[in-house]
């Protein structure tokens, strides 16, 4: 084996870095909300065409599927980025801050896109070294359930793909670092609405009505016991109602209440049990009060479980690029990420890319109006993604 197999690749990443930064700044200035990423989609398509990538058909309003064909035939590896932003008014004061008022790349998806486009440029330059294809998945709607991953998959995004990699920036991890975790890293997500159908009436004549608000109060209260009494306490889970709506006036008994909730878990068993237990509890209470229940499931993502051998490939490549550095383990959280939908079907992993740098105030949490990512992470991300793709082909051919 050569001493530093990626010298040429690193040089290319450095050479293109200025361009990667300007791509990132452009995207940062024009953020768009989930499933409304029209300008972003047009921009990505244009960038992909410039690189000579093949645009694959996609029956969706936003998002891009592109492919790089190597010099020789072989397997396909996919690289995924999300492309949407959040309804947040940016307060960073950066010279390239959002020009779409009320919308901000506060989760770093602009960084993800720049990394993937940067890697695509490097890889198209190194096409001769590729025996197979690289599929680039620019996925809309990560922030907004039911998410863009499933429709992308339905459009063939991971057809014939043998491995997928993805990334997420991490403002709690120092720039220059990455983190990895084998197995379950993020939670399953079940977003749901409970609609309690009572019967309206006069506030002074409750016995002639079915009070949907009083019933809803009991439902919320009882569901608090689902996690504490019916889920194995060894495995984390959470149920939260973030919104409640119902009623029209002080002296009118409400006929309907809608409870908007989300249920999270880190184990497959709890993931299976939560919807059943929520429905059983809510329906039982509604029945006891003479009300009726409808449960709508808005989104279902599985737990995000990274494939260990893909992590090993990432770690090996990272070490070959930057020397032996400590690679911390990504912390488990009950947050969700629809990258899990790809991993449900094919092996793969999502790595965390450190973007923290206290000197430039790049240490605010995701989704903060003050969220800043250190752009020095772009070089790390681009070279890791590009080199991992090259290494994937090398290992799959030997
Ligand atoms: Ni995100």
Boltz pocket constraint, residues with backbone or C-beta under 6 A from the ligand:
constraints:
  - pocket:
      binder: B
      contacts: [[A, 107], [A, 108], [A, 109], [A, 142], [A, 168]]
      max_distance: 6.0
